[in-house]
Amino acid sequence: MMKRMIALDGAQGEGGGQILRSALSLSMITGQPFTITSIRAGRAKPGLLRQHLTAVKAATEICGATVEGAELGSQRLLFRPGTVRGGDYRFAIGSAGSCTLVLQTVLPALWFADGPSRVEVSGGTDNPSAPPADFIRRVLEPLLAKIGIHQQTTLLRHGFYPAGGGVVATEVSPVASFNTLQLGERGNIVQMRGEVLLAGVPRHVAEREIATLAGSFSLHEQNIHNLPRDQGPGNTVSLEVESENITERFFVVGEKRVSAEVVAAQLVKEVKRYLASTAAVGEYLADQLVLPMALAGAGEFTVAHPSCHLLTNIAVVERFLPVRFSLIETDGVTRVSIE
């Protein structure tokens, strides 16, 4: 029996690439084909960029899909999935496009594959608009394990914008059964860790960034990692907040002609915003939890500021899966749960 075609408007909500990535994941999992128009209509350069095209090609290879419109700049795509197959996969973005966003697209489908898989993606690893590998490894994957999803991400080589050249790999096993994630409160702060990555950038930049973080927070650890020059130039500042019930990680990527103090101050502002609320989950982690929670069919988390990204992701999930999300705001905290 032919499954119904789902029609998506890529201009919906924040109008970025998340609609496409979520649709590809869900299509592979459910077997439902989809069409999407106005891809990335809300962006300065609309249509498929290399990163999005790599995600489409990766999804196509993993499930043997039939695709129309898979070319650079395309604003329309038709995707008819086949059967998801486990295996050893390698994909190259060919730019500094985010490796983790490509992985985010295909890994959920491999939770339902016929065997274990390894996926390696080359491209950008430290991108201001995408989660770095350490966020996936230290924050997301421990939560996925609680849900019953077992995957392990390894950063093999850094690749900063605009050169790229980074490599990230994830090993993933099929899910035996799903558990319910309950993240109502983060609990008391246990410790905070500051970390700076440098590649081809003077060490004093990192020292000034760490000093800025230490001026606002009591840091249990202060780490500076010098990477080989050929992996840069680049600089990333991270702050990890370990609480009783969850570990969150925030980051900012350094920019040319922006001082170390200003870069670190951006991170301080973001972390203070998180700590000002009792919510367990930060804005970006919330996006990542919607799909696994929907697949589990139950669960909840709290977030201070539901982003347009989050609302868009929920809307796409509800088109593919028989679930409905509830968002209830109380005293500046929004509880996101499955009805």
C-alpha positions as CSV (number, residue, x, y, z in Angstrom):
1,M,0.0,0.0,0.0
2,M,1.4,3.4,-1.1
3,K,2.0,5.7,1.9
4,R,0.6,9.3,1.7
5,M,2.8,12.0,0.4
6,I,3.4,14.7,3.1
7,A,3.7,18.3,1.7
8,L,5.9,20.7,3.7
9,D,6.5,24.4,3.3
10,G,10.1,25.2,3.9
11,A,9.2,28.8,4.7
12,Q,7.3,27.7,7.8
13,G,8.5,29.0,11.2
14,E,12.2,29.9,11.2
15,G,12.5,29.0,7.5
16,G,15.9,27.3,7.8
17,G,17.4,23.9,7.2
18,Q,15.9,22.2,10.3
19,I,12.6,21.5,8.5
20,L,14.5,19.6,5.8
21,R,16.7,17.7,8.3
22,S,13.8,16.7,10.5
23,A,11.7,15.6,7.5
24,L,14.5,13.5,6.1
25,S,14.9,11.7,9.5
26,L,11.2,11.1,9.9
27,S,10.7,10.0,6.4
28,M,13.4,7.4,6.7
29,I,11.9,6.2,10.0
30,T,8.2,6.1,9.0
31,G,8.6,5.3,5.3
32,Q,6.4,8.3,4.4
33,P,7.5,10.2,1.3
34,F,7.5,14.0,1.4
35,T,7.9,17.1,-0.8
36,I,9.2,20.3,0.5
37,T,9.1,23.7,-1.3
38,S,10.7,27.1,-0.5
39,I,13.7,25.3,1.1
40,R,15.5,27.7,3.5
41,A,13.3,30.6,2.3
42,G,14.1,32.5,5.5
43,R,17.8,32.6,4.8
44,A,19.9,35.2,3.0
45,K,21.0,32.5,0.5
46,P,17.9,30.2,0.1
47,G,18.0,26.7,-1.3
48,L,20.2,23.7,-0.6
49,L,23.8,24.5,0.4
50,R,26.5,21.8,0.4
51,Q,25.7,20.8,4.0
52,H,22.0,20.3,3.2
53,L,22.8,18.5,0.0
54,T,25.2,16.2,1.8
55,A,22.4,15.4,4.3
56,V,20.0,14.6,1.4
57,K,22.6,12.4,-0.3
58,A,23.5,10.6,3.0
59,A,19.8,9.9,3.7
60,T,19.4,8.7,0.1
61,E,22.3,6.2,0.4
62,I,21.3,4.9,3.9
63,C,17.7,4.1,2.8
64,G,18.0,3.7,-1.0
65,A,15.6,6.6,-1.5
66,T,14.3,8.0,-4.8
67,V,14.9,11.8,-4.9
68,E,14.1,14.7,-7.1
69,G,15.6,18.2,-6.8
70,A,18.9,17.2,-5.0
71,E,21.2,19.9,-6.4
72,L,22.9,23.0,-5.1
73,G,20.5,25.9,-4.8
74,S,17.4,23.8,-5.2
75,Q,14.4,25.1,-3.3
76,R,12.2,22.0,-3.9
77,L,12.8,18.4,-3.0
78,L,10.9,15.2,-3.4
79,F,12.0,12.3,-1.2
80,R,10.7,8.7,-1.4
81,P,12.4,6.5,1.2
82,G,13.4,2.9,1.0
83,T,14.6,0.5,3.7
84,V,17.1,1.8,6.2
85,R,20.3,-0.3,6.1
86,G,23.0,-0.4,8.8
87,G,26.6,-0.3,7.7
88,D,29.8,1.8,7.5
89,Y,29.1,5.2,5.8
90,R,31.4,8.1,4.9
91,F,30.2,11.5,3.6
92,A,32.2,14.6,2.7
93,I,30.5,18.0,2.7
94,G,33.3,19.7,0.8
95,S,33.0,22.9,2.8
96,A,32.9,24.1,6.4
97,G,29.3,23.1,6.6
98,S,28.4,21.3,9.9
99,C,29.3,17.7,10.3
100,T,27.0,17.3,13.3
101,L,23.9,18.6,11.4
102,V,24.5,15.9,8.8
103,L,24.8,13.3,11.5
104,Q,21.7,14.7,13.2
105,T,19.8,14.0,10.0
106,V,20.7,10.3,9.5
107,L,21.4,8.9,13.0
108,P,17.8,8.7,14.1
109,A,17.0,6.4,11.1
110,L,19.9,4.2,12.1
111,W,18.3,3.7,15.5
112,F,15.9,1.5,13.5
113,A,18.4,-0.2,11.2
114,D,19.0,-3.9,10.8
115,G,22.4,-3.8,12.6
116,P,25.0,-1.5,14.0
117,S,26.4,1.4,12.0
118,R,29.3,3.8,11.8
119,V,28.9,7.2,10.1
120,E,31.9,9.5,9.4
121,V,31.4,13.0,8.0
122,S,34.1,15.5,7.0
123,G,33.5,19.2,6.9
124,G,33.2,21.8,9.6
125,T,33.2,21.0,13.3
126,D,33.2,24.4,15.0
127,N,30.4,26.3,13.4
128,P,28.6,29.3,15.1
129,S,25.2,28.0,14.0
130,A,25.5,24.3,14.8
131,P,26.2,22.1,17.8
132,P,29.8,21.1,18.1
133,A,30.8,17.4,18.6
134,D,31.6,17.9,22.3
135,F,28.0,19.1,22.8
136,I,26.7,15.9,21.2
137,R,29.1,13.7,23.1
138,R,28.9,15.3,26.6
139,V,25.4,16.6,26.7
140,L,23.0,14.9,24.2
141,E,24.3,11.3,24.1
142,P,24.0,10.8,27.9
143,L,20.4,11.9,27.7
144,L,19.8,9.6,24.6
145,A,21.2,6.7,26.6
146,K,18.6,7.3,29.3
147,I,15.9,7.1,26.5
148,G,17.5,3.8,25.4
149,I,19.4,5.1,22.4
150,H,23.1,4.1,22.3
151,Q,25.5,6.0,20.1
152,Q,29.0,7.3,20.6
153,T,30.4,10.3,18.7
154,T,34.2,10.9,18.3
155,L,35.8,14.1,17.0
156,L,38.7,12.9,14.9
157,R,39.9,16.3,13.6
158,H,38.7,19.9,14.1
159,G,37.7,22.0,11.1
160,F,36.9,25.7,11.6
161,Y,35.0,28.0,9.3
162,P,35.8,28.8,6.5
163,A,38.4,26.1,5.8
164,G,36.6,23.1,7.2
165,G,38.6,19.9,7.0
166,G,37.2,18.4,10.2
167,V,36.1,14.9,10.7
168,V,33.4,13.5,13.1
169,A,32.3,9.9,13.4
170,T,29.5,8.2,15.3
171,E,28.9,4.6,16.1
172,V,25.3,3.7,16.7
173,S,23.3,0.5,17.6
174,P,19.6,-0.2,16.9
175,V,17.3,0.6,19.7
176,A,15.9,-2.4,21.6
177,S,13.2,-0.3,23.5
178,F,12.6,3.3,24.4
179,N,12.4,4.7,27.9
180,T,10.7,7.9,29.1
181,L,12.9,11.0,29.7
182,Q,11.8,13.2,32.5
183,L,13.7,16.5,32.8
184,G,11.5,18.8,34.8
185,E,14.2,20.4,36.9
186,R,18.0,20.6,36.5
187,G,18.7,20.5,40.3
188,N,21.5,22.3,42.1
189,I,24.7,23.3,40.2
190,V,27.5,20.7,40.9
191,Q,30.3,22.4,39.0
192,M,31.2,24.5,36.0
193,R,34.0,24.0,33.6
194,G,35.5,26.5,31.1
195,E,37.4,25.3,28.0
196,V,39.1,27.1,25.1
197,L,40.2,25.5,21.8
198,L,42.9,27.2,19.8
199,A,44.3,26.4,16.4
200,G,46.8,28.9,14.8
201,V,45.7,31.6,17.3
202,P,48.0,33.1,20.1
203,R,47.7,31.5,23.5
204,H,47.0,34.9,25.2
205,V,43.6,34.9,23.4
206,A,42.6,31.8,25.3
207,E,44.0,33.2,28.6
208,R,41.9,36.4,28.2
209,E,38.8,34.4,27.3
210,I,39.2,32.1,30.4
211,A,39.8,35.2,32.6
212,T,36.5,36.7,31.4
213,L,34.6,33.5,32.2
214,A,36.3,33.3,35.6
215,G,35.3,36.9,36.3
216,S,31.6,35.8,36.2
217,F,31.6,32.2,37.3
218,S,33.4,30.0,39.8
219,L,35.1,27.5,37.5
220,H,36.0,24.1,38.8
221,E,38.2,23.5,35.7
222,Q,39.9,25.9,33.3
223,N,41.3,24.1,30.2
224,I,43.1,25.5,27.2
225,H,43.7,23.1,24.3
226,N,46.2,24.0,21.6
227,L,45.4,22.2,18.4
228,P,47.8,21.7,15.4
229,R,48.0,24.9,13.3
230,D,46.8,23.1,10.2
231,Q,43.4,22.5,11.9
232,G,42.8,26.3,12.0
233,P,42.9,29.2,12.2
234,G,40.1,28.9,14.8
235,N,39.0,29.5,18.4
236,T,36.0,28.1,20.3
237,V,35.1,29.0,23.9
238,S,32.9,26.6,25.9
239,L,31.3,26.6,29.4
240,E,29.9,23.4,30.8
241,V,27.3,23.5,33.6
242,E,26.9,20.2,35.5
243,S,23.8,20.1,37.6
244,E,22.3,17.3,39.6
245,N,20.0,16.1,36.8
246,I,21.6,17.3,33.6
247,T,24.8,18.6,32.1
248,E,24.5,21.5,29.7
249,R,27.2,23.0,27.5
250,F,27.3,26.4,25.9
251,F,29.8,27.6,23.3
252,V,30.8,30.6,21.1
253,V,33.1,30.6,18.1
254,G,35.7,33.3,18.0
255,E,35.7,35.8,15.0
256,K,38.4,37.8,13.3
257,R,38.6,41.4,14.6
258,V,36.4,40.6,17.7
259,S,38.4,40.8,20.9
260,A,38.7,37.8,23.2
261,E,36.8,39.6,25.9
262,V,33.9,40.3,23.7
263,V,33.8,36.7,22.5
264,A,33.8,35.3,26.0
265,A,31.3,38.0,27.2
266,Q,28.8,36.6,24.6
267,L,29.1,33.2,26.3
268,V,28.8,34.7,29.8
269,K,25.5,36.3,28.7
270,E,24.1,33.1,27.3
271,V,25.0,31.0,30.4
272,K,23.6,33.7,32.8
273,R,20.4,33.6,30.8
274,Y,20.2,29.8,31.4
275,L,21.0,30.1,35.1
276,A,18.4,32.8,35.6
277,S,15.7,30.3,35.0
278,T,15.0,27.0,36.8
279,A,14.5,25.2,33.4
280,A,16.5,22.0,32.9
281,V,17.2,22.4,29.2
282,G,18.8,25.2,27.2
283,E,17.4,26.6,24.0
284,Y,19.5,24.4,21.6
285,L,19.3,21.2,23.5
286,A,15.5,21.5,23.5
287,D,15.6,21.2,19.6
288,Q,17.6,17.9,19.9
289,L,15.2,16.2,22.3
290,V,12.0,16.6,20.4
291,L,12.5,13.7,18.0
292,P,13.8,11.1,20.4
293,M,11.1,12.0,22.9
294,A,8.4,11.7,20.2
295,L,9.7,8.3,19.1
296,A,9.6,7.2,22.7
297,G,6.0,8.4,22.8
298,A,6.3,10.0,26.2
299,G,8.5,12.3,28.2
300,E,8.9,16.0,29.2
301,F,11.5,18.7,29.7
302,T,11.5,22.3,30.7
303,V,13.0,25.2,28.8
304,A,13.1,28.9,29.6
305,H,12.7,30.2,26.1
306,P,11.0,28.0,23.4
307,S,12.7,29.1,20.2
308,C,11.2,29.3,16.8
309,H,13.5,26.4,15.9
310,L,11.9,24.3,18.6
311,L,8.3,25.1,17.5
312,T,9.1,24.4,13.9
313,N,10.7,21.1,14.8
314,I,7.6,20.1,16.8
315,A,5.3,21.0,13.9
316,V,7.3,18.8,11.5
317,V,7.3,15.9,14.0
318,E,3.6,16.1,14.4
319,R,3.1,15.8,10.6
320,F,4.9,12.4,10.5
321,L,4.2,10.8,13.9
322,P,0.9,10.2,15.8
323,V,1.9,12.4,18.7
324,R,0.9,15.8,20.0
325,F,3.1,18.1,22.1
326,S,1.9,20.3,24.9
327,L,3.7,23.5,25.8
328,I,2.6,25.1,29.1
329,E,4.3,28.2,30.4
330,T,4.5,28.9,34.2
331,D,6.6,31.6,35.9
332,G,8.8,32.0,32.8
333,V,9.5,28.3,32.4
334,T,7.8,26.3,29.6
335,R,7.1,22.6,30.2
336,V,7.3,20.6,26.9
337,S,5.6,17.2,27.0
338,I,3.8,14.7,24.9
339,E,0.0,14.7,25.5
